[in-house]
Amino acid sequence: MRLDKFLQVSRLVKRRALAKEMCVRGQVTVNGGVAKAARDVAVGDVIALDFGWRVLEVEVTALPAGAGTKGRDLYRVVRVERRDPGV
């Protein structure tokens, strides 16, 4: 499954277009390397999302197998790092 589609189906990112944009900006890494939106995701991959104010790192535990598998069933949170917004 494509990375941008996985991010949308798992509800880590609200829209697929936003997931693609984050990949273009270099805000998404898979297994430590900057990833393109079309990269294939496999079980066991570690995805890190840099939202600016927060970094979320998750491990892929399953791929969608139809309409019933969505959201939190697809990943396990490895690390959450919160940043000061600098206000």
N, C-alpha and C positions, 0 to 999 in steps of 0.2 A: 504494500500500500504506500502511496506517496506521502511524504512528510506533511505537506500542507493539508491534505485530506485527513490524515490521522489527527493532527492538531485540532481540526474543526470537529470531527466526529467524537473525539474524546472530551470536547468542550474545554480544552486548555486555552483555545483562542476562539473568539466568538464567530468570526467569519473566515472563510478560506482565503479570501483576498487579503485580509490582514495578516494571516499566517505567511502568505507568499511575500508580502511586503517586509515582514520581519526577517525572513530568510535573506532577501536582497540586501537589507541593511546590516546583515551579519549578527543579528540578535539571537539567532538560533544555532546551537551546536549539537551535534550528535557524536557521542563517544569522544568528545574533546575537540573535534574539528568543525569548522564553520560548514553548515550544510545548505544545499540548494533545496528549493521547494519540491523538486521532482525526485529527490533521493528516496530510495526505498527504506522503509522502516521494518525492523524485525524484532521479535521478542528478545528481550535482553538488552536492547539498545538503551543508552542513557541520553536523554534529551534535556538540554538546558535552555531556558527561555529568559532573556534579559528584557524585562519590562521597564527598565530605567530605575524605578523606585524599589524594584524587587527582582530577585533572580530565583527562578523556580527550576529545580532539577528533578526529573522523574525518570523512572525505569519502565520501559514498555513490558507489560506482563501478558498482554493478549492483543490480538488483532480482531477487529469486528468480524463476526461470523453471522451477519444478518441484522435484522432490526432490533433484536433483543439485547445485543451487547453494545453498550454505550457508556460514556462518561467514566466514572471512577473505576469501573471494572477493567479498564484497559491499561491502567498505569498505577504505579506505586510512587509516592512522593519520597525522594531521597533526601533532598535538602531545600530549605527555604531561607534565603538571605534577604533581609530587609535593609534598605538604605535610607539615609536621611534625605528628604527631598530638598534640603538646602534653602528653606524658606527664610 
